[in-house]
Amino acid sequence: MSTQAEQRALPGMPAPLYPASPSRLLAYLDCPRRYRLQYLDRPAPERRRQRAHTSLGTAVHHALRDWWDLPVRTPEAGAGLVDRAWIDVGFRDGEQSREWRERMRRAVTAYLGSLDPQSQPLGIERTVSFVSGDLRVSGRVDRLDERDGELVVVDYKTSRVPPTDDDARTSLPLALYAAAVWKMFRRRTLRVELHHVPSGAVAVHEHSPESLTRKVEQARSIARDARRADLDFGEQGGRSTMFPPRPGPLCGWCDLRAHCAEGQAAGPEKSDWAALDEAAPAGVGSSASTPDGVGPR
């Protein structure tokens, strides 16, 4: 029996806090089978090797993080940081890697040109967390700005397709980050932004306190279902029936499809560099703050 199950069995004991990141909650929502493989199975099943879009996204995020530590911040310095952070893994060949590195050098330089180098963010890759009921949420914000007396959550994107304002509005991670920042800093935090580095586009949503509350309730609802599944897995192990696969387009991008027959049957696996050559299907994508997602970043 799992520790959580033991605690639940003791009379008078409050329910233990369920710790989860936004990416963990979304993993359960997207596909309980992938969630089990990713978070519960031990020993953890082997994943496929890293794809090119993950290498690209990680390098860009690291460059944008390290830029704020430079003694002299110029847009051109960002290109050098891309070179230093570049990961030559998952690309079709050296030529494709060099081509995309040069593209990201130009994109990062242009993006940094839109920033005020003297305006220091309140946080860079800042870990934030909060507790709501029996749920403890924690995650990492790419950038936390202070503007006109309020705080703004900024998340970087490097996917092929720029995000929309609707993407910012519906994003569960962004809303949870805003709720966490508000609670930690005790300062109003309603604006969330998705900054698409390749295009320079910025998708924006201004939450209300009520809409943030709805997002927190959504997270708690997902967490309740995930907790029940976790407890069942602790008691039943591999016999648990609470982790059905949800075959679909995302299976082609899943790093754990080798361990899921239904996922393999859903369609061909995407190549290591597929996200560089085609638009991603709806629902595919993650930021570097959520590294265990699937699909283009």
Backbone as CSV, one residue per row, in Angstrom:
resi,resn,N_x,N_y,N_z,CA_x,CA_y,CA_z,C_x,C_y,C_z
1,MET,0.847,-1.199,0.000,0.000,0.000,0.000,0.878,1.244,0.000
2,SER,0.484,2.276,-0.713,1.280,3.490,-0.796,1.194,4.280,0.494
3,THR,2.125,5.222,0.665,2.110,6.072,1.853,0.822,6.874,1.925
4,GLN,0.372,7.409,0.775,-0.873,8.182,0.776,-2.039,7.309,1.194
5,ALA,-2.048,6.052,0.723,-3.141,5.159,1.092,-3.112,4.870,2.578
6,GLU,-1.918,4.708,3.170,-1.791,4.458,4.593,-2.308,5.638,5.390
7,GLN,-1.948,6.867,4.945,-2.404,8.046,5.653,-3.914,8.193,5.560
8,ARG,-4.477,7.876,4.416,-5.908,7.992,4.249,-6.627,6.995,5.152
9,ALA,-5.993,5.835,5.421,-6.636,4.797,6.201,-6.667,5.115,7.687
10,LEU,-5.843,6.031,8.185,-5.799,6.359,9.598,-6.942,7.306,9.934
11,PRO,-7.804,6.926,10.854,-8.941,7.793,11.194,-8.475,9.107,11.793
12,GLY,-9.163,10.178,11.425,-8.850,11.492,11.962,-7.714,12.209,11.275
13,MET,-7.007,11.526,10.389,-5.896,12.163,9.696,-6.422,12.994,8.529
14,PRO,-5.955,14.242,8.384,-6.356,15.020,7.209,-5.717,14.440,5.949
15,ALA,-6.357,14.690,4.835,-5.788,14.216,3.576,-4.446,14.878,3.338
16,PRO,-3.414,14.116,2.983,-2.109,14.736,2.731,-2.173,15.629,1.502
17,LEU,-1.322,16.619,1.458,-1.258,17.485,0.290,-0.845,16.670,-0.930
18,TYR,-1.503,16.941,-2.039,-1.147,16.289,-3.298,-0.223,17.228,-4.063
19,PRO,1.072,16.891,-4.172,2.004,17.794,-4.859,1.971,17.568,-6.367
20,ALA,1.840,18.649,-7.120,1.775,18.498,-8.575,2.248,19.765,-9.264
21,SER,2.896,19.583,-10.387,3.216,20.692,-11.275,2.105,20.805,-12.312
22,PRO,1.968,21.952,-12.978,0.985,22.038,-14.062,1.192,20.968,-15.123
23,SER,2.454,20.635,-15.435,2.702,19.627,-16.466,2.237,18.249,-16.003
24,ARG,2.351,17.947,-14.722,1.869,16.663,-14.217,0.344,16.582,-14.330
25,LEU,-0.330,17.656,-13.966,-1.786,17.665,-14.070,-2.238,17.502,-15.522
26,LEU,-1.573,18.210,-16.440,-1.963,18.114,-17.842,-1.618,16.743,-18.426
27,ALA,-0.552,16.122,-17.930,-0.213,14.776,-18.396,-1.337,13.807,-18.064
28,TYR,-1.896,13.924,-16.858,-3.001,13.036,-16.489,-4.237,13.340,-17.328
29,LEU,-4.478,14.617,-17.565,-5.654,15.000,-18.349,-5.530,14.526,-19.794
30,ASP,-4.345,14.648,-20.377,-4.136,14.269,-21.777,-4.206,12.765,-21.973
31,CYS,-3.509,12.014,-21.095,-3.443,10.562,-21.286,-3.029,9.890,-19.970
32,PRO,-3.971,9.266,-19.253,-3.624,8.590,-18.004,-2.531,7.530,-18.170
33,ARG,-2.481,6.872,-19.330,-1.440,5.866,-19.543,-0.051,6.512,-19.542
34,ARG,0.086,7.610,-20.273,1.376,8.308,-20.282,1.721,8.817,-18.897
35,TYR,0.720,9.313,-18.174,0.935,9.791,-16.808,1.515,8.673,-15.938
36,ARG,0.941,7.492,-16.024,1.443,6.380,-15.206,2.874,6.024,-15.576
37,LEU,3.142,5.926,-16.875,4.498,5.601,-17.320,5.494,6.661,-16.872
38,GLN,5.074,7.908,-16.908,5.983,9.018,-16.656,6.227,9.264,-15.171
39,TYR,5.169,9.114,-14.358,5.272,9.540,-12.968,5.208,8.412,-11.937
40,LEU,4.653,7.260,-12.301,4.420,6.235,-11.287,5.242,4.968,-11.470
41,ASP,5.421,4.512,-12.691,6.120,3.244,-12.911,7.564,3.321,-12.417
42,ARG,7.958,2.308,-11.677,9.337,2.193,-11.215,9.798,0.741,-11.362
43,PRO,10.954,0.519,-11.999,11.839,1.548,-12.550,11.176,2.295,-13.708
44,ALA,11.536,3.550,-13.861,10.933,4.367,-14.912,11.276,3.789,-16.280
45,PRO,10.290,3.646,-17.158,10.568,3.124,-18.498,11.458,4.066,-19.295
46,GLU,12.238,3.502,-20.176,13.169,4.307,-20.972,12.414,5.156,-21.981
47,ARG,12.837,6.396,-22.108,12.252,7.304,-23.093,13.068,7.276,-24.379
48,ARG,12.425,7.729,-25.451,13.151,7.889,-26.697,14.124,9.055,-26.566
49,ARG,15.053,9.154,-27.490,16.019,10.244,-27.398,15.359,11.588,-27.683
50,GLN,15.999,12.632,-27.264,15.469,13.980,-27.379,15.287,14.390,-28.830
51,ARG,14.171,15.052,-29.121,13.912,15.553,-30.464,14.545,16.923,-30.665
52,ALA,14.634,17.306,-31.936,15.306,18.557,-32.274,14.602,19.768,-31.690
53,HIS,13.261,19.772,-31.698,12.561,20.949,-31.200,12.790,21.137,-29.704
54,THR,13.015,20.039,-28.976,13.326,20.161,-27.555,14.715,20.751,-27.366
55,SER,15.681,20.284,-28.170,17.034,20.845,-28.107,17.008,22.343,-28.410
56,LEU,16.276,22.713,-29.446,16.186,24.116,-29.857,15.541,24.958,-28.751
57,GLY,14.412,24.483,-28.229,13.706,25.244,-27.211,14.520,25.418,-25.947
58,THR,15.219,24.356,-25.548,16.041,24.434,-24.342,17.165,25.445,-24.522
59,ALA,17.821,25.435,-25.686,18.917,26.372,-25.940,18.432,27.818,-25.908
60,VAL,17.281,28.084,-26.509,16.759,29.449,-26.535,16.379,29.899,-25.126
61,HIS,15.732,29.031,-24.378,15.359,29.387,-23.008,16.594,29.683,-22.162
62,HIS,17.630,28.882,-22.310,18.853,29.110,-21.540,19.515,30.432,-21.944
63,ALA,19.500,30.729,-23.235,20.100,31.987,-23.688,19.351,33.182,-23.109
64,LEU,18.008,33.127,-23.125,17.217,34.229,-22.592,17.348,34.327,-21.070
65,ARG,17.592,33.228,-20.420,17.845,33.256,-18.979,19.198,33.898,-18.668
66,ASP,20.227,33.461,-19.380,21.586,33.915,-19.055,21.845,35.352,-19.473
67,TRP,21.061,35.873,-20.401,21.269,37.243,-20.888,21.173,38.255,-19.750
68,TRP,20.285,37.988,-18.797,20.096,38.942,-17.705,21.261,38.956,-16.726
69,ASP,22.158,37.984,-16.820,23.330,37.945,-15.944,24.551,38.628,-16.563
70,LEU,24.426,39.075,-17.816,25.568,39.697,-18.478,25.844,41.085,-17.901
71,PRO,27.112,41.474,-17.776,27.421,42.829,-17.283,26.975,43.907,-18.267
72,VAL,27.022,43.581,-19.562,26.535,44.493,-20.594,25.548,43.720,-21.457
73,ARG,24.311,44.146,-21.435,23.253,43.420,-22.134,22.982,44.075,-23.483
74,THR,23.405,43.424,-24.534,23.101,43.885,-25.884,22.380,42.763,-26.611
75,PRO,21.528,43.110,-27.586,20.851,42.060,-28.346,21.836,41.110,-29.011
76,GLU,22.951,41.647,-29.504,23.930,40.814,-30.208,24.555,39.782,-29.274
77,ALA,24.651,40.116,-27.986,25.208,39.160,-27.031,24.331,37.927,-26.922
78,GLY,23.045,38.087,-27.202,22.143,36.941,-27.141,22.492,35.863,-28.142
79,ALA,23.012,36.273,-29.320,23.399,35.288,-30.333,24.512,34.391,-29.814
80,GLY,25.477,34.994,-29.115,26.555,34.195,-28.541,26.056,33.234,-27.487
81,LEU,25.040,33.655,-26.732,24.479,32.764,-25.724,23.751,31.588,-26.364
82,VAL,23.127,31.824,-27.521,22.508,30.703,-28.252,23.573,29.706,-28.672
83,ASP,24.686,30.207,-29.187,25.785,29.313,-29.584,26.264,28.479,-28.391
84,ARG,26.409,29.128,-27.251,26.935,28.440,-26.081,25.963,27.396,-25.551
85,ALA,24.655,27.669,-25.677,23.647,26.768,-25.124,23.168,25.726,-26.128
86,TRP,23.590,25.831,-27.394,23.031,24.980,-28.443,23.281,23.507,-28.158
87,ILE,22.259,22.686,-28.406,22.331,21.239,-28.203,22.153,20.577,-29.564
88,ASP,23.167,19.930,-30.039,23.153,19.338,-31.388,22.621,17.908,-31.331
89,VAL,21.379,17.767,-30.865,20.756,16.450,-30.702,19.383,16.471,-31.351
90,GLY,19.074,15.444,-32.116,17.752,15.287,-32.702,17.602,15.838,-34.106
91,PHE,18.571,16.573,-34.586,18.476,17.134,-35.929,18.806,16.071,-36.973
92,ARG,18.305,16.297,-38.176,18.519,15.336,-39.254,19.999,15.149,-39.540
93,ASP,20.739,16.259,-39.538,22.179,16.204,-39.785,22.792,17.527,-39.326
94,GLY,24.094,17.651,-39.473,24.782,18.859,-39.042,24.312,20.093,-39.771
95,GLU,23.980,19.951,-41.048,23.527,21.112,-41.830,22.218,21.661,-41.284
96,GLN,21.276,20.758,-40.957,20.008,21.224,-40.404,20.208,21.882,-39.045
97,SER,21.084,21.324,-38.229,21.366,21.911,-36.920,21.945,23.317,-37.076
98,ARG,22.889,23.485,-37.986,23.502,24.803,-38.197,22.478,25.803,-38.725
99,GLU,21.609,25.342,-39.626,20.587,26.229,-40.177,19.667,26.753,-39.079
100,TRP,19.214,25.858,-38.197,18.293,26.276,-37.143,18.997,27.062,-36.047
101,ARG,20.253,26.769,-35.808,20.984,27.573,-34.842,21.095,29.014,-35.328
102,GLU,21.367,29.182,-36.615,21.465,30.534,-37.162,20.106,31.230,-37.104
103,ARG,19.024,30.511,-37.399,17.691,31.100,-37.297,17.411,31.581,-35.877
104,MET,17.770,30.754,-34.903,17.503,31.121,-33.515,18.436,32.235,-33.048
105,ARG,19.643,32.310,-33.583,20.525,33.442,-33.276,19.844,34.747,-33.704
106,ARG,19.314,34.755,-34.915,18.653,35.964,-35.426,17.388,36.267,-34.627
107,ALA,16.623,35.214,-34.310,15.363,35.413,-33.585,15.613,35.959,-32.180
108,VAL,16.584,35.395,-31.486,16.883,35.849,-30.130,17.415,37.278,-30.160
109,THR,18.270,37.590,-31.128,18.797,38.953,-31.253,17.657,39.949,-31.470
110,ALA,16.736,39.617,-32.367,15.607,40.516,-32.639,14.705,40.646,-31.414
111,TYR,14.449,39.537,-30.735,13.578,39.584,-29.563,14.191,40.436,-28.456
112,LEU,15.477,40.247,-28.209,16.131,41.022,-27.155,16.182,42.509,-27.496
113,GLY,16.162,42.805,-28.790,16.130,44.200,-29.197,14.854,44.910,-28.785
114,SER,13.809,44.139,-28.477,12.538,44.728,-28.058,12.467,44.955,-26.551
115,LEU,13.492,44.514,-25.804,13.482,44.622,-24.351,14.334,45.797,-23.886
116,ASP,14.006,46.302,-22.716,14.817,47.335,-22.071,15.860,46.635,-21.204
117,PRO,17.131,46.693,-21.573,18.145,45.960,-20.810,18.336,46.489,-19.395
118,GLN,17.838,47.689,-19.122,17.982,48.262,-17.787,16.822,47.907,-16.865
119,SER,15.785,47.301,-17.444,14.607,46.963,-16.649,14.727,45.519,-16.160
120,GLN,15.278,45.343,-14.981,15.533,44.013,-14.437,14.225,43.329,-14.051
121,PRO,13.957,42.131,-14.568,12.755,41.411,-14.156,12.790,41.084,-12.666
122,LEU,11.626,40.886,-12.102,11.548,40.511,-10.693,12.022,39.072,-10.491
123,GLY,11.873,38.260,-11.543,12.311,36.870,-11.434,12.641,36.290,-12.791
124,ILE,13.654,35.435,-12.842,14.025,34.698,-14.050,14.055,33.219,-13.681
125,GLU,13.249,32.426,-14.388,13.101,30.999,-14.066,12.877,30.828,-12.565
126,ARG,11.902,31.569,-12.084,11.578,31.588,-10.659,10.590,30.473,-10.332
127,THR,10.914,29.667,-9.329,9.996,28.633,-8.865,8.928,29.282,-7.992
128,VAL,7.673,28.979,-8.292,6.548,29.531,-7.530,5.651,28.379,-7.101
129,SER,4.903,28.593,-6.031,4.026,27.525,-5.544,2.918,28.123,-4.689
130,PHE,1.877,27.353,-4.505,0.800,27.736,-3.588,0.028,26.484,-3.189
131,VAL,-0.732,26.607,-2.125,-1.566,25.509,-1.634,-3.017,25.942,-1.714
132,SER,-3.853,25.052,-2.241,-5.292,25.283,-2.281,-5.967,23.995,-1.835
133,GLY,-6.584,24.028,-0.666,-7.175,22.809,-0.139,-6.094,21.766,0.101
134,ASP,-6.272,20.595,-0.512,-5.270,19.533,-0.345,-4.341,19.426,-1.553
135,LEU,-4.304,20.485,-2.384,-3.425,20.499,-3.555,-2.295,21.500,-3.345
136,ARG,-1.076,21.060,-3.590,0.075,21.966,-3.593,0.640,22.008,-5.003
137,VAL,0.565,23.164,-5.633,1.037,23.355,-6.999,2.383,24.065,-6.970
138,SER,3.321,23.576,-7.760,4.593,24.279,-7.903,5.027,24.212,-9.360
139,GLY,5.691,25.246,-9.796,6.170,25.299,-11.171,7.208,26.394,-11.307
140,ARG,7.688,26.579,-12.527,8.749,27.546,-12.760,8.334,28.526,-13.842
141,VAL,8.404,29.816,-13.504,8.027,30.891,-14.424,9.263,31.329,-15.207
142,ASP,9.138,31.401,-16.544,10.278,31.831,-17.356,10.743,33.227,-16.963
143,ARG,9.777,34.136,-16.828,10.142,35.506,-16.450,8.982,36.152,-15.710
144,LEU,9.308,36.919,-14.710,8.292,37.633,-13.935,8.626,39.113,-13.984
145,ASP,7.767,39.879,-14.654,7.981,41.317,-14.812,7.154,42.095,-13.805
146,GLU,7.615,43.312,-13.522,6.864,44.263,-12.711,6.558,45.467,-13.585
147,ARG,5.263,45.725,-13.802,4.860,46.816,-14.680,3.692,47.575,-14.055
148,ASP,3.866,48.870,-13.927,2.798,49.732,-13.422,2.219,49.218,-12.109
149,GLY,3.080,48.732,-11.253,2.644,48.307,-9.931,2.058,46.912,-9.862
150,GLU,1.948,46.231,-11.000,1.428,44.869,-11.000,2.468,43.918,-11.565
151,LEU,2.295,42.633,-11.289,3.221,41.616,-11.760,2.652,40.923,-12.987
152,VAL,3.540,40.542,-13.906,3.147,39.923,-15.181,3.934,38.632,-15.359
153,VAL,3.229,37.556,-15.643,3.858,36.256,-15.895,4.163,36.139,-17.386
154,VAL,5.426,35.854,-17.711,5.876,35.734,-19.098,6.390,34.322,-19.336
155,ASP,5.900,33.711,-20.415,6.335,32.366,-20.788,6.846,32.419,-22.222
156,TYR,8.044,31.874,-22.473,8.630,31.877,-23.810,8.134,30.685,-24.623
157,LYS,7.946,30.905,-25.920,7.560,29.843,-26.846,8.478,29.882,-28.058
158,THR,8.803,28.683,-28.577,9.633,28.600,-29.781,8.994,27.684,-30.825
159,SER,7.703,27.415,-30.707,7.015,26.534,-31.648,6.922,27.172,-33.030
160,ARG,6.589,26.350,-34.022,6.467,26.868,-35.386,5.342,27.884,-35.507
161,VAL,4.219,27.627,-34.834,3.038,28.476,-34.956,2.952,29.406,-33.760
162,PRO,2.884,30.719,-33.982,2.775,31.647,-32.855,1.496,31.392,-32.059
163,PRO,1.550,31.500,-30.732,0.343,31.342,-29.920,-0.584,32.533,-30.099
164,THR,-1.836,32.330,-29.762,-2.853,33.371,-29.862,-3.247,33.855,-28.469
165,ASP,-3.980,34.963,-28.442,-4.492,35.444,-27.161,-5.376,34.389,-26.500
166,ASP,-6.074,33.607,-27.318,-6.923,32.555,-26.762,-6.079,31.469,-26.099
167,ASP,-4.895,31.199,-26.666,-3.983,30.245,-26.026,-3.573,30.744,-24.642
168,ALA,-3.300,32.037,-24.537,-2.941,32.607,-23.238,-4.125,32.553,-22.276
169,ARG,-5.309,32.781,-22.796,-6.514,32.778,-21.953,-6.796,31.397,-21.384
170,THR,-6.649,30.356,-22.206,-7.035,29.010,-21.786,-5.910,28.242,-21.102
171,SER,-4.702,28.762,-21.097,-3.562,28.046,-20.540,-3.722,27.821,-19.036
172,LEU,-3.793,26.569,-18.627,-3.855,26.248,-17.203,-2.542,26.583,-16.499
173,PRO,-1.370,26.221,-17.069,-0.124,26.573,-16.381,0.023,28.069,-16.124
174,LEU,-0.254,28.905,-17.120,-0.096,30.350,-16.927,-0.988,30.853,-15.800
175,ALA,-2.232,30.375,-15.759,-3.143,30.818,-14.706,-2.658,30.367,-13.332
176,LEU,-2.152,29.145,-13.247,-1.659,28.647,-11.963,-0.406,29.399,-11.530
177,TYR,0.455,29.750,-12.494,1.630,30.555,-12.159,1.195,31.920,-11.614
178,ALA,0.205,32.535,-12.265,-0.269,33.841,-11.809,-0.842,33.746,-10.397
179,ALA,-1.622,32.694,-10.143,-2.194,32.508,-8.803,-1.093,32.317,-7.769
180,ALA,-0.059,31.566,-8.143,1.055,31.323,-7.221,1.829,32.605,-6.942
181,VAL,2.090,33.378,-7.991,2.826,34.638,-7.820,2.034,35.590,-6.926
182,TRP,0.743,35.716,-7.170,-0.101,36.601,-6.363,-0.028,36.197,-4.891
183,LYS,-0.105,34.883,-4.640,-0.112,34.413,-3.257,1.256,34.582,-2.599
184,MET,2.333,34.308,-3.347,3.680,34.396,-2.770,4.102,35.837,-2.488
185,PHE,3.829,36.714,-3.462,4.280,38.098,-3.345,3.222,39.027,-2.740
186,ARG,2.000,38.482,-2.583,0.884,39.277,-2.060,0.681,40.549,-2.879
187,ARG,0.773,40.352,-4.190,0.591,41.473,-5.112,-0.271,41.022,-6.279
188,ARG,-1.118,41.892,-6.719,-2.061,41.606,-7.794,-1.317,41.090,-9.025
189,THR,-1.723,39.921,-9.542,-1.089,39.307,-10.716,-2.180,38.708,-11.588
190,LEU,-2.534,39.419,-12.641,-3.621,38.983,-13.513,-3.190,38.832,-14.970
191,ARG,-2.155,39.539,-15.383,-1.756,39.525,-16.787,-0.768,38.386,-17.038
192,VAL,-1.057,37.605,-18.068,-0.162,36.525,-18.484,0.147,36.701,-19.967
193,GLU,1.391,36.367,-20.354,1.830,36.586,-21.727,2.617,35.391,-22.251
194,LEU,2.386,35.066,-23.508,3.177,34.075,-24.227,4.018,34.819,-25.253
195,HIS,5.341,34.782,-25.110,6.249,35.486,-26.021,6.814,34.485,-27.013
196,HIS,6.423,34.635,-28.279,6.885,33.729,-29.331,8.183,34.290,-29.905
197,VAL,9.292,33.696,-29.510,10.599,34.246,-29.852,10.854,34.277,-31.362
198,PRO,10.535,33.215,-32.132,10.844,33.259,-33.566,10.166,34.394,-34.317
199,SER,8.950,34.762,-33.911,8.221,35.807,-34.638,8.182,37.132,-33.904
200,GLY,8.464,37.114,-32.610,8.332,38.318,-31.809,6.904,38.610,-31.375
201,ALA,5.962,37.740,-31.755,4.557,37.947,-31.386,4.362,37.712,-29.887
202,VAL,3.444,38.479,-29.304,3.127,38.341,-27.885,1.619,38.118,-27.743
203,ALA,1.248,36.961,-27.182,-0.154,36.664,-26.902,-0.431,37.036,-25.453
204,VAL,-1.545,37.722,-25.225,-1.813,38.323,-23.913,-3.211,37.950,-23.439
205,HIS,-3.319,37.739,-22.127,-4.649,37.654,-21.513,-4.606,38.312,-20.148
206,GLU,-5.651,39.069,-19.870,-5.813,39.714,-18.574,-6.885,38.943,-17.810
207,HIS,-6.452,38.151,-16.840,-7.398,37.384,-16.041,-8.161,38.317,-15.099
208,SER,-9.235,37.821,-14.568,-9.911,38.432,-13.434,-9.665,37.543,-12.223
209,PRO,-9.861,38.046,-11.022,-9.734,37.162,-9.862,-10.638,35.942,-9.976
210,GLU,-11.810,36.134,-10.556,-12.754,35.018,-10.696,-12.254,33.968,-11.683
211,SER,-11.634,34.419,-12.791,-11.156,33.445,-13.773,-9.961,32.661,-13.232
212,LEU,-9.117,33.323,-12.415,-8.019,32.586,-11.784,-8.566,31.552,-10.812
213,THR,-9.601,31.916,-10.082,-10.219,30.966,-9.152,-10.772,29.765,-9.899
214,ARG,-11.370,29.999,-11.062,-11.896,28.875,-11.851,-10.777,27.955,-12.314
215,LYS,-9.642,28.529,-12.691,-8.509,27.712,-13.122,-7.961,26.885,-11.957
216,VAL,-7.902,27.485,-10.782,-7.441,26.734,-9.611,-8.397,25.591,-9.314
217,GLU,-9.683,25.839,-9.436,-10.662,24.766,-9.212,-10.525,23.673,-10.259
218,GLN,-10.220,24.056,-11.501,-9.975,23.059,-12.537,-8.784,22.183,-12.170
219,ALA,-7.713,22.815,-11.680,-6.536,22.047,-11.264,-6.869,21.117,-10.116
220,ARG,-7.662,21.572,-9.161,-8.033,20.722,-8.030,-8.873,19.535,-8.484
221,SER,-9.721,19.758,-9.477,-10.541,18.664,-9.995,-9.673,17.592,-10.662
222,ILE,-8.712,18.039,-11.472,-7.795,17.086,-12.105,-6.993,16.355,-11.038
223,ALA,-6.538,17.093,-10.024,-5.723,16.492,-8.973,-6.502,15.441,-8.191
224,ARG,-7.795,15.673,-7.972,-8.599,14.674,-7.254,-8.638,13.367,-8.022
225,ASP,-8.826,13.463,-9.335,-8.854,12.255,-10.158,-7.487,11.578,-10.171
226,ALA,-6.423,12.384,-10.290,-5.076,11.819,-10.320,-4.729,11.169,-8.977
227,ARG,-5.147,11.771,-7.878,-4.879,11.200,-6.564,-5.543,9.828,-6.423
228,ARG,-6.803,9.735,-6.868,-7.492,8.440,-6.789,-6.763,7.391,-7.612
229,ALA,-6.299,7.803,-8.786,-5.569,6.862,-9.633,-4.242,6.461,-8.983
230,ASP,-3.544,7.438,-8.383,-2.282,7.139,-7.701,-2.485,6.127,-6.583
231,LEU,-3.538,6.333,-5.788,-3.816,5.421,-4.682,-4.131,4.023,-5.193
232,ASP,-4.902,3.957,-6.266,-5.232,2.645,-6.833,-3.975,1.949,-7.357
233,PHE,-3.083,2.729,-7.959,-1.831,2.148,-8.442,-0.993,1.644,-7.267
234,GLY,-0.991,2.402,-6.158,-0.248,1.965,-4.988,-0.760,0.648,-4.437
235,GLU,-2.067,0.403,-4.596,-2.660,-0.821,-4.074,-2.652,-1.957,-5.099
236,GLN,-2.878,-1.615,-6.375,-3.040,-2.643,-7.406,-1.809,-2.807,-8.304
237,GLY,-0.934,-1.808,-8.323,0.215,-1.884,-9.209,-0.221,-1.965,-10.663
238,GLY,0.419,-2.839,-11.405,0.132,-2.979,-12.826,-1.252,-3.502,-13.127
239,ARG,-1.971,-3.967,-12.114,-3.339,-4.461,-12.334,-4.360,-3.332,-12.334
240,SER,-3.938,-2.117,-11.966,-4.868,-0.997,-11.914,-5.461,-0.731,-13.298
241,THR,-6.757,-0.444,-13.312,-7.454,-0.148,-14.574,-7.734,1.347,-14.730
242,MET,-7.078,2.167,-13.918,-7.386,3.588,-13.910,-6.462,4.425,-14.800
243,PHE,-5.728,3.740,-15.672,-4.797,4.462,-16.539,-4.995,4.064,-18.006
244,PRO,-6.198,4.306,-18.526,-6.443,3.938,-19.923,-5.673,4.839,-20.873
245,PRO,-5.244,4.299,-22.017,-4.605,5.162,-23.018,-5.655,5.999,-23.738
246,ARG,-5.233,7.115,-24.280,-6.116,7.945,-25.085,-5.450,8.159,-26.437
247,PRO,-5.544,7.169,-27.305,-4.845,7.264,-28.603,-5.335,8.452,-29.419
248,GLY,-4.394,9.072,-30.114,-4.730,10.208,-30.943,-3.489,10.785,-31.593
249,PRO,-3.596,11.983,-32.181,-2.453,12.584,-32.876,-1.230,12.780,-32.000
250,LEU,-1.432,13.016,-30.692,-0.288,13.250,-29.816,0.583,12.014,-29.645
251,CYS,0.046,10.845,-29.950,0.824,9.614,-29.773,2.068,9.613,-30.666
252,GLY,1.986,10.279,-31.807,3.142,10.335,-32.693,4.313,11.095,-32.099
253,TRP,4.026,11.934,-31.091,5.062,12.749,-30.462,5.502,12.198,-29.106
254,CYS,4.801,11.202,-28.592,5.020,10.759,-27.219,6.382,10.091,-27.058
255,ASP,7.119,10.518,-26.039,8.444,9.953,-25.770,8.371,8.556,-25.173
256,LEU,7.150,8.106,-24.807,6.998,6.812,-24.147,6.146,5.849,-24.959
257,ARG,5.932,6.125,-26.234,5.052,5.299,-27.049,5.588,3.888,-27.231
258,ALA,6.875,3.681,-27.066,7.441,2.335,-27.190,6.874,1.386,-26.145
259,HIS,6.294,1.944,-25.079,5.756,1.123,-23.990,4.230,1.080,-24.016
260,CYS,3.625,1.510,-25.119,2.160,1.578,-25.214,1.721,1.068,-26.577
261,ALA,1.141,-0.115,-26.605,0.721,-0.713,-27.879,-0.360,0.123,-28.553
262,GLU,-1.277,0.672,-27.762,-2.351,1.477,-28.335,-1.801,2.753,-28.975
263,GLY,-0.796,3.326,-28.352,-0.184,4.517,-28.920,0.531,4.225,-30.220
264,GLN,1.196,3.098,-30.287,1.886,2.717,-31.519,0.887,2.470,-32.646
265,ALA,-0.272,1.917,-32.282,-1.286,1.616,-33.293,-2.007,2.868,-33.776
266,ALA,-1.866,3.979,-33.052,-2.596,5.198,-33.410,-2.043,5.876,-34.658
267,GLY,-0.815,5.515,-35.052,-0.222,6.145,-36.227,1.285,6.108,-36.142
268,PRO,1.954,6.529,-37.205,3.426,6.483,-37.222,4.042,7.463,-36.239
269,GLU,5.217,7.126,-35.766,5.950,8.001,-34.869,6.562,9.153,-35.662
270,LYS,6.549,10.339,-35.085,7.151,11.495,-35.722,8.673,11.387,-35.656
271,SER,9.331,11.883,-36.679,10.787,11.862,-36.700,11.345,12.832,-35.672
272,ASP,12.631,12.718,-35.420,13.271,13.592,-34.440,13.135,15.066,-34.806
273,TRP,13.046,15.366,-36.077,13.026,16.771,-36.518,11.680,17.178,-37.127
274,ALA,10.636,16.366,-36.936,9.347,16.623,-37.590,8.771,17.984,-37.213
275,ALA,8.945,18.401,-35.977,8.345,19.664,-35.537,8.980,20.876,-36.206
276,LEU,10.152,20.702,-36.815,10.791,21.811,-37.507,10.245,21.985,-38.917
277,ASP,9.582,20.938,-39.426,9.173,20.936,-40.823,7.679,21.015,-41.035
278,GLU,6.902,20.952,-39.936,5.458,20.961,-40.104,4.814,21.648,-38.919
279,ALA,3.592,22.120,-39.129,2.855,22.702,-38.016,2.408,21.586,-37.083
280,ALA,2.430,21.862,-35.805,2.054,20.857,-34.827,0.543,20.751,-34.731
281,PRO,0.002,19.561,-34.423,-1.436,19.423,-34.220,-1.877,20.139,-32.954
282,ALA,-3.153,20.443,-32.867,-3.675,21.124,-31.688,-3.366,20.314,-30.440
283,GLY,-2.949,21.026,-29.404,-2.668,20.352,-28.139,-1.233,19.961,-27.948
284,VAL,-0.403,20.076,-28.989,1.004,19.716,-28.862,1.792,20.962,-28.543
285,GLY,2.618,20.888,-27.534,3.479,22.029,-27.238,3.733,22.172,-25.751
286,SER,4.920,22.656,-25.395,5.250,22.916,-24.007,6.361,23.945,-23.958
287,SER,6.493,24.616,-22.764,7.603,25.493,-22.517,8.659,24.766,-21.778
288,ALA,9.844,25.481,-21.714,10.914,24.834,-20.968,10.584,24.724,-19.514
289,SER,9.591,25.593,-18.865,9.194,25.453,-17.510,8.462,24.175,-17.260
290,THR,7.848,23.508,-18.476,7.214,22.252,-18.371,7.911,21.263,-19.223
291,PRO,9.236,20.794,-18.985,10.065,19.974,-19.835,9.536,18.594,-20.091
292,ASP,8.591,18.103,-19.298,8.133,16.755,-19.515,6.864,16.700,-20.362
293,GLY,6.536,17.780,-21.061,5.451,17.717,-22.012,5.909,17.062,-23.300
294,VAL,5.013,16.889,-24.250,5.385,16.298,-25.521,5.136,17.298,-26.625
295,GLY,5.885,17.155,-27.715,5.625,17.956,-28.885,6.442,19.232,-28.931
296,PRO,6.277,20.025,-29.990,7.065,21.209,-30.211,6.953,22.188,-29.061
297,ARG,8.062,22.831,-28.737,8.076,23.761,-27.612,7.769,25.164,-28.092
